[in-house]
Structure formats: structure tokens, C-alpha cells
Amino acid sequence: MTNVELQVSFNRFHYSAWDGNQAVELFSPERVLRALTEEFLSGDVEQALDRALHRGLTTDDDERIAGLDALRDQLRAERRALEQQIANDDTLRDLTDALLAGDSGGSSQLDPDSSRLLEALSSNPSGASRILDSLDRERRSALQGALDGRRQRKNHADAQGDGELSSTTDFGGSLDDALVRLRALDDLEASIRHVRYVADIDEVDIELVRELLGSHAAEAWERLAISLSAFAASGFLRGPDSRAELSARALQILGDELLAATMLRINSRLSGDRVLPGHGHHDLTGTTREYQFGDPLSLDLSRTVLQAVRRGGVPVRLDARDFAIFEREDSARAATVLAIDLSRSMGERGYLLAARKLAIALTTLVRTRFPRDTVLLVGFAETARIVEARDLPRLTWDHFSFGTNMQDALRLGRNLLSSRRGMQRNLIVLTDGEPTAHRDVTGAVRFNHPPTPETIAATLVEGDRLRRDGINLCICVLSNELQVVRFAEQLCERASGDLIVTAPDDLSTAVVLHYGHALRRR
């Protein structure tokens, strides 16, 4: 008797970028990017994609594609139902009754259907084990003994080179189909276990999923697989697979989305600050002059009409000589340094995701609406360092240093802004605690927790220097602790700066509003 085997060919499907001809509706790379914004900003890009592979995707409009975990759960539910069906089948009861009546596992005293069922179960140990669990103790013990005996005899027969134990598998049609299906489900789960990364999705046979779990499950898996593969093949990732990062284009899209969400929360736009593409940002001065060829046509209508009347009377006939335009002057350009606390507490409290969102939203705001302005980024923990905008998605807290060296952040920010004379200069410091480190007169870093008077004094001196140099300071505190807020108030007073105390969810809104208010003070 031959072992029960699944007679299904395992096709391998290789997924490629969407070309518009596929029948399955997928998430475009842009939708995948938006759906995984928080995951991309919370950790490694490849890890975010792998989590999406297993958990599925949910877009901002709450449309969802189930992931590999849901497919595995559906598979296991289907297998449990089949195992229960087999355990309740009359042929299995007849087999266990015959075994309990005295047959110890041989085939000579069993009817043909029972003998072939025993062979089918012995050929699928994992399925047989689960079916045994559904039987009572006596039946389980009898069937286990028969299976063990059958396997021993088969192993001996294989070793001797004869196949006397082979037979066909034409017993009870429905039970036959169930056992074949059970074996196929085990094979499908084994292939699913091999899928750990997006690059492994072709390990799952989509046609086998369709045959065993239905078209809905197959289409959902195919939709997810194609969507993630198309994203991986798009231009939104750069670098090798093991070190993939978001490309500049992907960061622009994320920035647009984060800024749009921030502006939606603000629920209004400041009047008079819109910048047209290709034009500088200019403010009206309130004075007028005669029009000259090439000037923007911002007419002072009252003066223009008055000059036309004086020249030709009524009816009024306008001539270019009558045009009077408003004088404009360049509005003040701004240079802003955003200094982000990267100390251990920021990472442990989960504040860095909000900080990344703020940095991307602020740089996008300046890039799209105030292209003459400049935003520079600084990260600080034990010491301060310059951060590039392209590094924001993987910006993390400093695991190998101690302290919050706010003095160094203020010093580095002041030095970066010192070359921006003639511009409005702003320094925004984002932190969740007090300064616990400073540089001494030799430049060495001194760490103390709780803060010492020397650390506090050294940090406040930097506030005095900011005030002396005309740099606007804004301290943004992600804490309600009294001593933290009191120190921030003291530093702002020394630097004539502004203080924002806010929660992480409101951080971007608060800082963008502050930036807008600073615009109006230019």
C-alpha cells in the first residue's frame, strides 16, 4: 500500500513591480509608504516591511489587507476542522473498535478500509498525532500501538527491499479527500514557516492557498505580496537589502503627509504667508511708486485711477503711464536650528517618534513654503552633533553615553547660526529633562545626576550668549515634572526666549505654530 501523498504541483510565483495589467487590486507604493509611516520612523525599514508582511497593511482610510499571520490562523482553523471530521468518521471508529477487540496493529484481521486508513495515518505522523489527541485514552492507546507497529514493519520492509505493505488508497471517498487535504495543509504551513522576509514571499504557492483556503484568502495574500514587492522594487528605498533606507523621494512624501496632518490639526493657515512657486517671499511696505517695465503688477488702484482722471478726465481711460504699484521689500529670511535630545530617557519613554515627525514636518514646511529659509538639525546626549535630514528615519537615542548635555547643544546651535548674520536666527531645543552634563574649561564632558550647580550654571551661561548674539531661543519640554519646567523657565528668562510645554502628540502642532508666530515677528 502506498503512502497518501498530495498530487499537486507546487508552482513558484515571482512577484514584480506593478505594470497595470495584473488582475489583483493592490496598494500602490505610495499607499504602502503612508500606511507604514510610523513603522518606518520607529525603526529599521526592513523590519517594518517584515512586520507588515506578517501583520498585514492598514491604510489611512482603514482599508486592510490581512498578513501572513492571518493566513496561518485560517490554515490552522481549517486543519482543526478536518482533524475533527476525521476523528468522528465511522471508518476511524471501526478501526479503533477492531483494535480494542484484540488486533494489535496487524493488517490481516482488519477490513480493507480500516487497513488502508491505518496506512494513511502512519504516513502522516503530524496529522496522526493531532487526531490521536481527539480520542479517548483507550482508543488513543490502541491506535498509537497499531501505528507504531505499522511503521516498524514498514521500516523493516523498506530495509529488506520489498513493498508488501503497500496498497492503494481508495477507501471511503470523503475520508480519503480529508486525509489528502490534511497532508496538503501541513505542507502549506511548512512553506509558510520559511517566509520570514519580503524576499521570501515566493515560497508560498498561491494556487495551493486558493485550493485549500479559497479564493478570498488567496487574493488577499497575493494582493499583499504584490504590494510589498512593488514597494521594495520602487524608488522609495536605497542601499543594499540588508541596509535599505528611505530615499529622498520617500522622505519628501512622508514630510508632505506629516505636514498636512499637522496643518489639519492647526485647522487654519496664516494669512499673507503663501509662497508661489518660483517667486521669492516679499511683504508690502505700504508705499507706492510708478510702474516700471518688469515690475510685478501689484496695482494701487486708487492712485492709478486718480492719475488717469488727472491726465484725461472722464470717462477714465487707463494708460501704462498712470499705473502705480505698491512697493515691496524682501521679508527677513530665517535660519533655524532644531536640537533634539537623544538621551536615554527620550528613547525609553518613546518620545523619539514624535521628535522625528516634528523634524520631518518642519523641514518640509520650510522646503515647500519658505524656500529662502534654512533648517539645520542637531542631536545631543553626552555631546552635541550635526544631524542630516536624510538620517532622520533612523535617528535613535544614544545607547553608549550618559547625560543630557544641553550646554553643548546650545553652543553648537549658536555656532551654526553665527554665520547667518542678517537673517532671523532661531534655536529650538526639544528635551524631556534637565541638563545632566556639561563641558568644563578644558572641554572635557562632566556627567552628574542629579544636575550639579556647575552644570546648571554652564548651561545658563549659554543662554546669556544666545541673548547677546540676538538668537531667539525656544525650549520645547516633553515633561510636566516641576523641576524640569522650572529650569526651562529659568533658561528662557536668561535668553529672553519662549517656553513650550506639550505632550508628544501635540509636539508638531505646537512647534509649527511657534514657527508661524516667529514669521510674523520678522
Secondary structure, 3 states (H helix, E strand, C coil): CCCCCCCCCCCCCCCCCCCCCCCCCCCCHHHHHHHCHHHHHHCCHHHHHHHHHHHCEECCCCCEECCHHHHHHHHHHHHHHHHHHHHCCHHHHHHHHHHHCCCCCCCCCCCHHHHHHHHHHHCCHHHHHHHHHCCCHHHHHHHHHHHHHHHHHHHHHHHHCCCCCCCCCCCCHHHHHHHHHHHHHHHHHHHHHCCCCHHHHHHCCHHHHHHHHCHHHHHHHHHHHHHHHHHHHCCCEECCHHHCEECHHHHHHHHHHHHHHHHHHHCCCCCCCCCCCCCCCEEEEEEEEECCCCCCCCECHHHHHHHHHHHHCCCCCCCHHHCEEEEEEECCCEEEEEEEECCHHHHHCCCHHHHHHHHHHHHHHHHHHCCCCEEEEEEECCCEEEECHHHHHHCCCCCCCCCCCHHHHHHHHHHHHHCCCCCEEEEEEEECCCCCEEECCCCCEEECCCCCHHHHHHHHHHHHHHHHCCCEEEEEECCCCHHHHHHHHHHHHHHCCEEEECCHHHHHHHHHHHHHHHHHCC
